[in-house]
């Protein structure tokens, strides 16, 4: 058997870049994507993955730097896969993301908005209130690693703090490492899920084996010392067990002060990761939907009521539709707790609607869409049945937004009034955006 050729460092000049911060060089007629390299730079790199039409490479050093390069704040940047854009300014990052959105709308959807919105911005450090941290006992390093996965390998990054996680968790990486190292099940604890509410911090420890009494006491003591709620998750999402404190006086929650709304949630529920941006996003979406006291508003992919509940403060009737039964139940509880009687929630798989559902033809003045990365293809294909005057589409993937925008404009007769990025995830390549459609 022929021995696999050893990869050696190479040097090249970066000609262009992708939206996620990878520089592109042409080497011997093949494109090489170098993570963290900027256009115009001369860099040393080593290839890590070979594809048919391109290779992926790790940046070893910058020989000649671009004037746009800055020093990353995080010591683990370059190794950690959590962030990919700390080496450029926030303005540069937003310009890249805006261009990605524009390119997708033009290339995939063949559409362009009448006006481009200014980027929706907020805090760029210590902003992330939801995260899933990987855990790995690594005897060779003499410690348990806690953090995000590495950029170029499926290993856990050897890191000591995180600059984007909200306090207190960003500074607790080493403490979590020390905690897990004390446990008898240290090799059987693959992840810790973090949820930071306004009233408490929750940590969900995924355990593959049952902790013994000493393990449980270590976990409880950590929660007491850091004022955290500690949960065990031995199985599926319904196996959650609160062990610290023994009983919680109130649910985890966040608020939308502008609308006098409090939203309770469980630590495994989906909530927007950036609290400040979420408040701005909800304000803008409702402002653009222009609901009045007689209006009927449909909120699709409504989750636990992030948009539905504040919409109910301004509208006549609001209906929220969500595919996950537990989230619908939580949304209904939140409506009751906020004294809202003009909002209802229903369970429905929006990827399987066929237009015969009673709520589809109930008559809606406006529609809000906040789908997952796969987008809302099945819904937008039937938008004429819903027939709203205005649509606000919140997207976490510019490609599927562009596809759906093309359907709304070219097939459903809507006009793309405005679009822009939401800087929900600074220092990452994630492009969150919002688009407003109107019926001419």
C-alpha positions, 0 to 999 in steps of 0.5 A, spaced: 500 500 500 502 506 498 504 511 503 499 517 504 503 523 502 505 528 508 502 535 508 507 540 508 506 548 509 505 552 503 505 559 502 500 563 497 497 570 496 490 570 498 486 573 492 479 573 495 474 571 501 468 567 503 463 570 507 465 566 513 472 569 513 476 564 509 481 567 504 481 563 497 488 562 494 489 559 487 495 554 488 497 549 482 490 551 479 486 549 485 482 553 490 485 553 497 480 556 502 484 558 508 480 560 514 482 566 517 486 569 511 484 576 508 484 578 501 491 581 499 495 577 505 501 573 504 500 567 508 503 560 510 498 554 511 497 547 511 492 543 507 487 539 512 481 537 508 482 535 500 475 536 496 474 534 489 474 542 487 478 545 492 482 544 499 481 547 506 487 549 510 489 551 516 492 558 517 499 557 520 502 564 520 501 571 516 507 573 512 504 580 509 498 582 513 492 586 510 490 593 513 484 590 515 487 585 520 486 586 527 488 582 533 483 577 536 481 578 543 480 571 545 486 567 546 483 561 543 481 564 536 484 560 530 483 554 534 476 554 537 470 553 532 466 558 535 468 564 532 471 565 525 471 573 524 475 576 531 481 578 526 477 583 523 473 589 525 465 589 527 464 594 521 468 589 516 464 583 519 457 587 518 460 589 511 461 581 509 455 579 512 451 585 508 454 583 501 452 575 503 445 577 503 445 581 497 449 576 493 444 571 495 438 575 494 440 577 487 443 570 485 438 565 488 432 569 489 433 574 483 430 580 487 432 586 490 429 590 496 427 597 494 431 599 500 437 596 504 436 597 512 442 599 516 445 593 520 441 592 527 447 592 532 448 591 539 453 588 544 459 584 541 462 581 547 459 577 552 452 577 548 451 569 548 446 567 553 445 560 550 450 555 548 452 547 548 459 546 550 462 540 549 466 536 554 472 531 554 476 528 559 483 528 555 488 524 560 494 526 555 493 533 557 492 532 564 485 535 564 478 535 562 477 540 556 470 544 556 469 548 550 467 549 543 469 544 538 476 546 534 475 549 527 479 544 523 478 537 527 472 534 531 476 535 538 474 540 544 478 546 544 483 547 549 480 554 552 480 557 559 475 562 558 470 565 552 469 572 550 462 571 547 458 568 552 454 572 557 457 573 564 458 569 569 459 563 564 464 566 560 469 566 566 467 559 568 470 555 563 476 553 567 471 552 573 467 547 569 473 543 567 475 542 575 468 540 576 468 535 571 475 532 573 472 531 580 467 526 578 467 519 577 463 519 571 468 524 568 469 520 561 461 519 561 459 527 561 459 529 553 456 536 554 453 542 558 448 546 555 448 553 558 441 557 558 442 564 561 436 568 564 435 574 567 433 571 574 438 565 573 443 561 570 442 554 568 447 548 566 444 542 564 449 536 564 448 531 559 450 524 563 451 517 560 452 514 566 448 515 573 452 520 578 454 517 584 452 521 591 459 524 591 458 526 584 451 529 585 454 533 591 460 536 587 455 538 582 450 541 587 456 545 591 458 548 584 451 551 583 451 554 590 457 557 589 456 560 582 448 561 583 447 557 578 441 552 577 444 545 575 440 540 571 442 532 569 439 530 563 440 522 563 436 521 556 432 525 552 429 532 553 424 529 557 429 526 562 431 533 565 432 533 572 433 539 577 438 538 582 440 545 585 436 548 588 432 542 590 426 546 588 426 553 583 421 558 586 420 561 579 421 559 572 427 562 568 425 568 564 427 574 559 423 580 558 421 585 553 420 591 557 417 595 551 411 591 551 411 589 558 412 582 556 415 576 561 417 570 557 418 564 561 422 558 558 426 551 560 433 551 559 433 546 553 427 551 550 430 555 544 431 562 545 434 568 541 442 568 543 442 575 544 438 579 548 439 586 546 438 584 539 432 580 540 429 586 543 431 591 537 428 585 532 422 584 536 421 592 536 422 592 528 418 587 526 412 589 530 413 596 527 413 594 520 407 589 521 403 595 523 398 592 527 392 595 529 387 594 534 382 590 529 388 587 525 389 579 525 396 577 525 399 570 524 405 568 527 408 562 524 414 558 527 412 562 533 416 558 538 414 560 546 411 566 543 417 571 542 413 575 537 406 573 538 406 575 545 408 582 544 404 582 537 398 581 542 399 587 545 398 591 539 393 587 535 386 584 535 387 577 534 394 573 534 395 566 532 401 562 533 403 556 529 409 551 532 411 544 530 413 542 537 408 541 542 412 543 548 413 549 545 406 551 544 404 549 551 409 554 554 407 559 549 400 558 552 402 559 559 406 565 557 400 568 554 396 566 560 401 569 565 401 576 561 394 576 561 393 576 554 386 573 552 387 575 544 392 570 542 392 562 541 397 557 539 396 551 535 401 545 533 402 544 526 408 541 522 408 547 517 413 543 512 407 539 511 401 544 510 397 543 504 392 549 504 386 545 507 387 547 514 382 551 517 387 557 520 390 558 513 383 561 510 381 565 516 383 571 513 390 575 516 392 582 515 399 580 516 404 574 517 410 574 521 415 568 519 421 566 523 423 559 520 429 554 522 435 554 517 431 550 512 426 556 511 419 557 509 418 554 502 411 550 503 408 556 507 410 562 502 408 557 496 401 558 499 401 565 501 396 567 496 391 563 501 393 567 507 393 573 503 396 578 508 397 585 506 404 585 510 409 580 511 416 580 516 420 574 514 426 573 520 431 569 517 437 565 520 440 563 513 440 568 507 440 562 502 433 560 504 431 567 505 433 568 498 429 562 495 423 564 499 423 571 497 424 569 490 417 565 490 414 571 494 415 576 489 415 572 482 410 567 484 405 570 489 405 577 487 409 581 493 414 586 493 420 586 497 420 593 500 426 592 505 431 587 507 438 588 512 442 584 516 441 583 524 448 582 527 445 577 532 452 573 532 458 578 532 465 574 530 461 568 527 459 567 520 452 566 522 448 571 517 441 573 521 437 577 517 430 580 516 426 582 510 419 586 509 414 584 503 408 588 502 402 587 497 402 592 491 
